[in-house]
Amino acid sequence: MDRIDLVVEWRRGVGAFPLFQIFEARWVAYFFEFDEVNNVLHLAWEGQVTDEDLLEGASKGRRLLASRPGARAISDFSRATKIDVSSETVRKSAWAPDQGEGDSVVVTVAPGDFIFGMARMYQMLADMNLRNHHIVRTLREAYELLGMAAPQFARISDV
């Protein structure tokens, strides 16, 4: 986990006085978007993705998907620059209890070989819970698989 410490100071003359401090601000490695027209949830992973990020993001994604009847989802790793995820974490995520998303179509975009292999492992382990899971290499392939001609995603901020 990256740690960012920020101190904002007010300077006058010789001394500096802290106005406020923020400690342990954490970069979140994912965000959610939703396309109302196509009824598709987009979970975009970016930067470095850790075990903690994957478990947290996948859990939130499951809840969001289950709360939107008939919605489909894309879990997109094309913006991720480093995947620091263990096979144990993939197992935990795959074996997590179904939150109502089991019948949804989910497409994982896995451009790199490592994440593609991890996605295949997830697919095999989650087979009982997630029956309509597909893995592709590009976002364009995901759109084609879901029949999306013109995606219109809007960021979801209240997650």
Secondary structure, DSSP 8 states (H G I E B T S, - for coil): ---EEEEEEEEETTEEEEEEEEEEE----EEEEEETTTTEEEEEEEEEEEHHHHHHHHHHHHHHHHTSTT-EEEEEEEEEEEEE--HHHHHHHHTS---S-TTSEEEEE--SHHHHHHHHHHHHHTTTT-SEEEEESSHHHHHHHTT-SS---EEE---
